[in-house]
Amino acid sequence: MTVRRVIGLALLLALPIEASAGGLGLKVFTEKATPPCAICHTLEAAGATGEVGPSLDELKPTKAQILEAVRTGVGVMPRFTDLLTEEEIQAVAEFVHKSTGGH
């Protein structure tokens, strides 16, 4: 097997993991979190048009900023550490970060 084929195969095998992480992040953003992030935030990738919190498409938060906000809360936004697993918190942070092209 050539190096190019090995790399291609490795990338193909990684796609389901990436897709499932994105799928979980989307589910947390739109359904799992209580209240769902989509109620308050605008995020085009999730079809969310909330107007209570900032537009995440405009804010383009870093992953660290998202993790901090989800874990500790910001303003009227509650903290989600008692409501979501660490896997769900990581997934929603990754989903938002990738969706917004955050820095």
Sequence and secondary structure as in RCSB ss.txt:
>XXXX:A:sequence
MTVRRVIGLALLLALPIEASAGGLGLKVFTEKATPPCAICHTLEAAGATGEVGPSLDELKPTKAQILEAVRTGVG
VMPRFTDLLTEEEIQAVAEFVHKSTGGH
>XXXX:A:secstr
  HHHHHHHHHHHHHHHHHHHHHHHHHIIIIISSS HHHH EEGGGTEE  SS  HHHH   HHHHHHHHHH BT
TB   TTTS HHHHHHHHHHHHHHHT  
